[in-house]
Amino acid sequence: MHVHVKGPDGEAKFWIEPSIELAQNYGLTDRQVKAALKLIQEHEDEIRQAWAAHFSGSK
């Protein structure tokens, strides 16, 4: 399970499983990555629910 975060200068991929962590960063600043990480942590439950709903409906 992962999430992509896009910004004006690049994007990053964060793993949600087994724990939230940066997987790859393509051009975001450290500050942008930290801000994205904070938002992901704050909205972890919503992200997990959206992931489950998206992938359960695509089978």
Backbone atoms as SQL, in Angstrom:
CREATE TABLE atoms (id INTEGER PRIMARY KEY, chain TEXT, resi INTEGER, resn TEXT, atom TEXT, x REAL, y REAL, z REAL);
INSERT INTO atoms VALUES
  (1, 'A', 1, 'MET', 'N', 0.853, -1.162, 0.000),
  (2, 'A', 1, 'MET', 'CA', 0.000, 0.000, 0.000),
  (3, 'A', 1, 'MET', 'C', 0.905, 1.234, 0.000),
  (4, 'A', 2, 'HIS', 'N', 0.615, 2.162, -0.897),
  (5, 'A', 2, 'HIS', 'CA', 1.428, 3.369, -0.997),
  (6, 'A', 2, 'HIS', 'C', 0.574, 4.530, -1.489),
  (7, 'A', 3, 'VAL', 'N', 1.151, 5.714, -1.398),
  (8, 'A', 3, 'VAL', 'CA', 0.481, 6.921, -1.882),
  (9, 'A', 3, 'VAL', 'C', 1.514, 7.788, -2.595),
  (10, 'A', 4, 'HIS', 'N', 1.071, 8.448, -3.656),
  (11, 'A', 4, 'HIS', 'CA', 1.924, 9.383, -4.385),
  (12, 'A', 4, 'HIS', 'C', 1.533, 10.802, -4.006),
  (13, 'A', 5, 'VAL', 'N', 2.530, 11.650, -3.857),
  (14, 'A', 5, 'VAL', 'CA', 2.319, 13.057, -3.532),
  (15, 'A', 5, 'VAL', 'C', 2.975, 13.882, -4.623),
  (16, 'A', 6, 'LYS', 'N', 2.206, 14.769, -5.223),
  (17, 'A', 6, 'LYS', 'CA', 2.754, 15.605, -6.293),
  (18, 'A', 6, 'LYS', 'C', 2.815, 17.056, -5.844),
  (19, 'A', 7, 'GLY', 'N', 3.890, 17.719, -6.255),
  (20, 'A', 7, 'GLY', 'CA', 4.073, 19.137, -5.998),
  (21, 'A', 7, 'GLY', 'C', 4.484, 19.819, -7.285),
  (22, 'A', 8, 'PRO', 'N', 4.631, 21.131, -7.256),
  (23, 'A', 8, 'PRO', 'CA', 4.979, 21.848, -8.475),
  (24, 'A', 8, 'PRO', 'C', 6.359, 21.482, -9.033),
  (25, 'A', 9, 'ASP', 'N', 7.244, 20.990, -8.181),
  (26, 'A', 9, 'ASP', 'CA', 8.613, 20.700, -8.613),
  (27, 'A', 9, 'ASP', 'C', 8.937, 19.216, -8.696),
  (28, 'A', 10, 'GLY', 'N', 7.975, 18.365, -8.370),
  (29, 'A', 10, 'GLY', 'CA', 8.268, 16.933, -8.404),
  (30, 'A', 10, 'GLY', 'C', 7.202, 16.134, -7.694),
  (31, 'A', 11, 'GLU', 'N', 7.572, 14.916, -7.340),
  (32, 'A', 11, 'GLU', 'CA', 6.638, 14.051, -6.627),
  (33, 'A', 11, 'GLU', 'C', 7.399, 13.060, -5.772),
  (34, 'A', 12, 'ALA', 'N', 6.671, 12.431, -4.853),
  (35, 'A', 12, 'ALA', 'CA', 7.268, 11.430, -3.974),
  (36, 'A', 12, 'ALA', 'C', 6.277, 10.292, -3.786),
  (37, 'A', 13, 'LYS', 'N', 6.809, 9.145, -3.428),
  (38, 'A', 13, 'LYS', 'CA', 6.005, 7.967, -3.130),
  (39, 'A', 13, 'LYS', 'C', 6.283, 7.586, -1.687),
  (40, 'A', 14, 'PHE', 'N', 5.211, 7.351, -0.940),
  (41, 'A', 14, 'PHE', 'CA', 5.325, 6.949, 0.460),
  (42, 'A', 14, 'PHE', 'C', 4.674, 5.591, 0.643),
  (43, 'A', 15, 'TRP', 'N', 5.371, 4.689, 1.327),
  (44, 'A', 15, 'TRP', 'CA', 4.764, 3.422, 1.724),
  (45, 'A', 15, 'TRP', 'C', 3.829, 3.706, 2.882),
  (46, 'A', 16, 'ILE', 'N', 2.702, 3.008, 2.895),
  (47, 'A', 16, 'ILE', 'CA', 1.777, 3.074, 4.021),
  (48, 'A', 16, 'ILE', 'C', 1.903, 1.790, 4.842),
  (49, 'A', 17, 'GLU', 'N', 2.261, 0.708, 4.191),
  (50, 'A', 17, 'GLU', 'CA', 2.449, -0.595, 4.835),
  (51, 'A', 17, 'GLU', 'C', 3.900, -1.007, 4.725),
  (52, 'A', 18, 'PRO', 'N', 4.527, -1.576, 5.703),
  (53, 'A', 18, 'PRO', 'CA', 3.975, -1.833, 7.024),
  (54, 'A', 18, 'PRO', 'C', 3.917, -0.589, 7.905),
  (55, 'A', 19, 'SER', 'N', 4.663, 0.443, 7.535),
  (56, 'A', 19, 'SER', 'CA', 4.592, 1.715, 8.266),
  (57, 'A', 19, 'SER', 'C', 4.789, 2.842, 7.256),
  (58, 'A', 20, 'ILE', 'N', 4.424, 4.029, 7.663),
  (59, 'A', 20, 'ILE', 'CA', 4.533, 5.182, 6.769),
  (60, 'A', 20, 'ILE', 'C', 5.999, 5.590, 6.662),
  (61, 'A', 21, 'GLU', 'N', 6.517, 5.575, 5.431),
  (62, 'A', 21, 'GLU', 'CA', 7.891, 6.007, 5.196),
  (63, 'A', 21, 'GLU', 'C', 8.075, 6.385, 3.730),
  (64, 'A', 22, 'LEU', 'N', 9.035, 7.234, 3.497),
  (65, 'A', 22, 'LEU', 'CA', 9.349, 7.676, 2.143),
  (66, 'A', 22, 'LEU', 'C', 9.948, 6.519, 1.352),
  (67, 'A', 23, 'ALA', 'N', 9.375, 6.253, 0.181),
  (68, 'A', 23, 'ALA', 'CA', 9.908, 5.211, -0.699),
  (69, 'A', 23, 'ALA', 'C', 10.825, 5.819, -1.747),
  (70, 'A', 24, 'GLN', 'N', 10.350, 6.899, -2.406),
  (71, 'A', 24, 'GLN', 'CA', 11.130, 7.560, -3.447),
  (72, 'A', 24, 'GLN', 'C', 10.775, 9.040, -3.480),
  (73, 'A', 25, 'ASN', 'N', 11.738, 9.841, -3.860),
  (74, 'A', 25, 'ASN', 'CA', 11.522, 11.280, -3.991),
  (75, 'A', 25, 'ASN', 'C', 12.102, 11.737, -5.325),
  (76, 'A', 26, 'TYR', 'N', 11.269, 12.405, -6.085),
  (77, 'A', 26, 'TYR', 'CA', 11.681, 12.909, -7.396),
  (78, 'A', 26, 'TYR', 'C', 11.531, 14.424, -7.434),
  (79, 'A', 27, 'GLY', 'N', 12.426, 15.138, -6.792),
  (80, 'A', 27, 'GLY', 'CA', 12.475, 16.579, -6.929),
  (81, 'A', 27, 'GLY', 'C', 11.843, 17.418, -5.837),
  (82, 'A', 28, 'LEU', 'N', 11.182, 16.812, -4.854),
  (83, 'A', 28, 'LEU', 'CA', 10.620, 17.608, -3.769),
  (84, 'A', 28, 'LEU', 'C', 11.724, 17.979, -2.778),
  (85, 'A', 29, 'THR', 'N', 11.585, 19.136, -2.166),
  (86, 'A', 29, 'THR', 'CA', 12.555, 19.555, -1.157),
  (87, 'A', 29, 'THR', 'C', 12.316, 18.778, 0.136),
  (88, 'A', 30, 'ASP', 'N', 13.283, 18.811, 1.020),
  (89, 'A', 30, 'ASP', 'CA', 13.114, 18.162, 2.324),
  (90, 'A', 30, 'ASP', 'C', 11.893, 18.728, 3.050),
  (91, 'A', 31, 'ARG', 'N', 11.709, 20.015, 2.938),
  (92, 'A', 31, 'ARG', 'CA', 10.562, 20.658, 3.590),
  (93, 'A', 31, 'ARG', 'C', 9.240, 20.128, 3.021),
  (94, 'A', 32, 'GLN', 'N', 9.159, 19.975, 1.706),
  (95, 'A', 32, 'GLN', 'CA', 7.949, 19.457, 1.076),
  (96, 'A', 32, 'GLN', 'C', 7.702, 18.000, 1.479),
  (97, 'A', 33, 'VAL', 'N', 8.754, 17.219, 1.541),
  (98, 'A', 33, 'VAL', 'CA', 8.625, 15.816, 1.950),
  (99, 'A', 33, 'VAL', 'C', 8.121, 15.737, 3.387),
  (100, 'A', 34, 'LYS', 'N', 8.663, 16.554, 4.268),
  (101, 'A', 34, 'LYS', 'CA', 8.226, 16.555, 5.670),
  (102, 'A', 34, 'LYS', 'C', 6.768, 16.983, 5.792),
  (103, 'A', 35, 'ALA', 'N', 6.366, 17.974, 5.006),
  (104, 'A', 35, 'ALA', 'CA', 4.973, 18.430, 5.028),
  (105, 'A', 35, 'ALA', 'C', 4.043, 17.331, 4.526),
  (106, 'A', 36, 'ALA', 'N', 4.450, 16.647, 3.463),
  (107, 'A', 36, 'ALA', 'CA', 3.649, 15.547, 2.924),
  (108, 'A', 36, 'ALA', 'C', 3.538, 14.416, 3.937),
  (109, 'A', 37, 'LEU', 'N', 4.643, 14.086, 4.571),
  (110, 'A', 37, 'LEU', 'CA', 4.650, 13.030, 5.575),
  (111, 'A', 37, 'LEU', 'C', 3.681, 13.362, 6.708),
  (112, 'A', 38, 'LYS', 'N', 3.694, 14.588, 7.143),
  (113, 'A', 38, 'LYS', 'CA', 2.792, 15.024, 8.221),
  (114, 'A', 38, 'LYS', 'C', 1.329, 14.866, 7.792),
  (115, 'A', 39, 'LEU', 'N', 1.017, 15.276, 6.581),
  (116, 'A', 39, 'LEU', 'CA', -0.360, 15.149, 6.085),
  (117, 'A', 39, 'LEU', 'C', -0.781, 13.686, 5.964),
  (118, 'A', 40, 'ILE', 'N', 0.119, 12.852, 5.491),
  (119, 'A', 40, 'ILE', 'CA', -0.184, 11.428, 5.373),
  (120, 'A', 40, 'ILE', 'C', -0.453, 10.833, 6.747),
  (121, 'A', 41, 'GLN', 'N', 0.364, 11.188, 7.716),
  (122, 'A', 41, 'GLN', 'CA', 0.171, 10.686, 9.076),
  (123, 'A', 41, 'GLN', 'C', -1.166, 11.162, 9.647),
  (124, 'A', 42, 'GLU', 'N', -1.517, 12.407, 9.393),
  (125, 'A', 42, 'GLU', 'CA', -2.771, 12.959, 9.911),
  (126, 'A', 42, 'GLU', 'C', -3.996, 12.326, 9.249),
  (127, 'A', 43, 'HIS', 'N', -3.839, 11.870, 8.005),
  (128, 'A', 43, 'HIS', 'CA', -4.974, 11.336, 7.247),
  (129, 'A', 43, 'HIS', 'C', -4.812, 9.846, 6.930),
  (130, 'A', 44, 'GLU', 'N', -4.018, 9.169, 7.726),
  (131, 'A', 44, 'GLU', 'CA', -3.719, 7.761, 7.468),
  (132, 'A', 44, 'GLU', 'C', -4.978, 6.908, 7.348),
  (133, 'A', 45, 'ASP', 'N', -5.929, 7.072, 8.249),
  (134, 'A', 45, 'ASP', 'CA', -7.140, 6.260, 8.210),
  (135, 'A', 45, 'ASP', 'C', -7.921, 6.494, 6.917),
  (136, 'A', 46, 'GLU', 'N', -8.040, 7.742, 6.506),
  (137, 'A', 46, 'GLU', 'CA', -8.755, 8.071, 5.273),
  (138, 'A', 46, 'GLU', 'C', -8.050, 7.471, 4.051),
  (139, 'A', 47, 'ILE', 'N', -6.742, 7.534, 4.052),
  (140, 'A', 47, 'ILE', 'CA', -5.964, 6.985, 2.936),
  (141, 'A', 47, 'ILE', 'C', -6.161, 5.478, 2.851),
  (142, 'A', 48, 'ARG', 'N', -6.106, 4.802, 3.992),
  (143, 'A', 48, 'ARG', 'CA', -6.302, 3.353, 4.015),
  (144, 'A', 48, 'ARG', 'C', -7.709, 2.979, 3.532),
  (145, 'A', 49, 'GLN', 'N', -8.707, 3.734, 3.969),
  (146, 'A', 49, 'GLN', 'CA', -10.082, 3.463, 3.541),
  (147, 'A', 49, 'GLN', 'C', -10.246, 3.690, 2.040),
  (148, 'A', 50, 'ALA', 'N', -9.664, 4.753, 1.516),
  (149, 'A', 50, 'ALA', 'CA', -9.759, 5.044, 0.088),
  (150, 'A', 50, 'ALA', 'C', -9.042, 3.960, -0.720),
  (151, 'A', 51, 'TRP', 'N', -7.901, 3.520, -0.237),
  (152, 'A', 51, 'TRP', 'CA', -7.157, 2.449, -0.919),
  (153, 'A', 51, 'TRP', 'C', -8.004, 1.182, -0.977),
  (154, 'A', 52, 'ALA', 'N', -8.565, 0.808, 0.168),
  (155, 'A', 52, 'ALA', 'CA', -9.376, -0.411, 0.237),
  (156, 'A', 52, 'ALA', 'C', -10.601, -0.293, -0.684),
  (157, 'A', 53, 'ALA', 'N', -11.257, 0.842, -0.670),
  (158, 'A', 53, 'ALA', 'CA', -12.442, 1.032, -1.511),
  (159, 'A', 53, 'ALA', 'C', -12.066, 0.986, -2.997),
  (160, 'A', 54, 'HIS', 'N', -10.974, 1.615, -3.358),
  (161, 'A', 54, 'HIS', 'CA', -10.541, 1.635, -4.753),
  (162, 'A', 54, 'HIS', 'C', -10.206, 0.243, -5.263),
  (163, 'A', 55, 'PHE', 'N', -9.421, -0.492, -4.500),
  (164, 'A', 55, 'PHE', 'CA', -8.951, -1.786, -4.977),
  (165, 'A', 55, 'PHE', 'C', -9.961, -2.910, -4.775),
  (166, 'A', 56, 'SER', 'N', -10.882, -2.770, -3.849),
  (167, 'A', 56, 'SER', 'CA', -11.928, -3.792, -3.727),
  (168, 'A', 56, 'SER', 'C', -12.938, -3.668, -4.849),
  (169, 'A', 57, 'GLY', 'N', -13.093, -2.448, -5.380),
  (170, 'A', 57, 'GLY', 'CA', -14.024, -2.223, -6.478),
  (171, 'A', 57, 'GLY', 'C', -13.447, -2.536, -7.838),
  (172, 'A', 58, 'SER', 'N', -12.134, -2.759, -7.927),
  (173, 'A', 58, 'SER', 'CA', -11.514, -2.973, -9.246),
  (174, 'A', 58, 'SER', 'C', -11.354, -4.451, -9.578),
  (175, 'A', 59, 'LYS', 'N', -11.805, -5.338, -8.697),
  (176, 'A', 59, 'LYS', 'CA', -11.670, -6.776, -8.959),
  (177, 'A', 59, 'LYS', 'C', -12.832, -7.299, -9.759);
